[in-house]
Amino acid sequence: MVRKHAAWLRALDERLLEHLHEAGESNPMLMAEHPRFEEVGISSGQIRERCLQLADAGLAGMTGKGWFDVTTWGQQYLDGEIDARDQPKPRLQRLL
């Protein structure tokens, strides 16, 4: 499986999508406390910002106030079935 990246995607984004796929819906505070993110010192604010980017691109979705889950497009990206460059580019350009 080869994932097809877009220039705006970060390594953290893939970790987030993988986590949401494995754990199901979650929120940034819970994710920041998970060993996968805690060990690299990622804050809940940084996780929230990247989740918003992923949601804007259609790879993650908001399931409730502050809760996120991987979308069908996100799962297809993880499986190497779609090219992230073909997804809408996030409108929220942030530096995180």
C-alpha positions as CSV (number, residue, x, y, z in Angstrom):
1,M,0.0,0.0,0.0
2,V,1.4,3.3,-1.1
3,R,-0.3,6.5,0.2
4,K,-0.5,9.3,-2.2
5,H,0.3,12.5,-0.3
6,A,-0.7,16.1,-0.9
7,A,1.8,18.9,-0.1
8,W,-0.3,20.2,2.8
9,L,-0.4,16.8,4.6
10,R,1.8,16.4,7.6
11,A,3.1,13.3,9.3
12,L,0.8,14.1,12.2
13,D,-2.2,14.0,9.9
14,E,-1.5,10.4,9.0
15,R,-1.1,9.5,12.7
16,L,-4.4,11.2,13.4
17,L,-6.2,9.4,10.6
18,E,-4.7,6.1,11.7
19,H,-5.7,6.7,15.3
20,L,-9.3,7.6,14.3
21,H,-9.5,4.5,12.1
22,E,-8.3,2.3,14.9
23,A,-10.0,3.9,17.9
24,G,-13.2,5.3,16.3
25,E,-14.4,8.8,17.0
26,S,-12.4,10.8,19.5
27,N,-11.7,14.4,20.5
28,P,-8.4,16.3,20.7
29,M,-8.1,16.1,24.5
30,L,-8.4,12.3,24.5
31,M,-6.0,12.0,21.6
32,A,-3.4,14.2,23.2
33,E,-3.4,11.8,26.2
34,H,-2.9,8.7,24.0
35,P,0.6,7.3,24.1
36,R,0.8,7.7,20.3
37,F,0.7,11.5,20.6
38,E,1.8,12.0,24.2
39,E,5.2,10.6,23.5
40,V,5.9,13.2,20.8
41,G,4.5,16.1,22.8
42,I,1.6,17.1,20.6
43,S,-0.9,19.3,22.3
44,S,-4.7,19.0,22.1
45,G,-4.7,22.4,20.3
46,Q,-2.3,21.2,17.6
47,I,-4.4,18.0,17.2
48,R,-7.6,20.1,16.9
49,E,-6.1,22.3,14.3
50,R,-4.9,19.4,12.2
51,C,-8.2,17.6,12.6
52,L,-9.9,20.8,11.3
53,Q,-7.6,20.7,8.3
54,L,-8.4,17.0,7.7
55,A,-12.1,17.8,8.0
56,D,-11.9,20.7,5.6
57,A,-10.3,18.3,3.0
58,G,-12.9,15.6,3.6
59,L,-10.6,13.1,5.1
60,A,-12.0,13.4,8.7
61,G,-15.4,14.5,9.8
62,M,-16.8,16.2,12.9
63,T,-19.2,13.8,14.6
64,G,-20.2,16.2,17.4
65,K,-18.9,19.3,19.0
66,G,-15.2,18.8,19.1
67,W,-15.3,15.1,18.1
68,F,-13.8,13.7,14.9
69,D,-13.8,10.5,13.0
70,V,-12.2,9.2,9.8
71,T,-14.5,9.5,6.7
72,T,-14.8,7.1,3.8
73,W,-12.4,9.3,1.8
74,G,-10.0,9.3,4.8
75,Q,-10.1,5.5,4.9
76,Q,-9.5,5.2,1.2
77,Y,-6.5,7.5,1.6
78,L,-5.1,5.3,4.4
79,D,-5.7,2.2,2.1
80,G,-3.8,3.9,-0.8
81,E,-6.9,3.9,-2.9
82,I,-7.2,7.7,-3.5
83,D,-4.6,10.5,-4.1
84,A,-4.9,13.2,-1.4
85,R,-4.0,15.7,-4.1
86,D,-7.4,15.1,-5.7
87,Q,-9.2,16.0,-2.4
88,P,-10.3,19.6,-1.8
89,K,-7.3,21.6,-0.5
90,P,-8.1,22.8,3.0
91,R,-9.2,26.4,3.0
92,L,-7.9,27.0,6.5
93,Q,-4.2,27.5,5.8
94,R,-2.4,27.1,9.1
95,L,1.3,26.6,9.9
96,L,0.9,23.6,12.3
